[in-house]
């Protein structure tokens, strides 16, 4: 089964509760949630863009 391409329900809630004090989603958390909920990392990035959320602390430069 291939990973999901849309963030919904519990994944959405987990991402929102994982925002830092500045409202950013740390990159390692984005990857972890994607893995936990069988989401593509792209889906998490799209979710962040759609919700006006920046992804920070990205060591690989995936989210810029």
Long-range contacts (C-beta under 8 A, 24 or more apart in sequence): 1-38, 3-34, 3-38, 3-39, 3-40, 3-43, 4-37, 4-38, 4-39, 4-40, 4-43, 5-39, 5-40, 5-42, 5-43, 6-43, 7-37, 7-39, 7-43, 7-44, 7-46, 7-47, 10-37, 11-36, 11-37, 11-39, 12-47, 15-44, 15-47, 15-48, 15-53, 19-53, 20-56, 22-56, 23-53, 23-54, 24-53, 24-54, 24-55, 24-56, 24-57, 25-53, 25-54, 25-55, 25-56, 26-55, 26-56, 26-57, 27-55, 27-56, 27-57, 27-58, 27-59, 27-60, 27-62, 27-63, 28-57, 30-55, 30-63
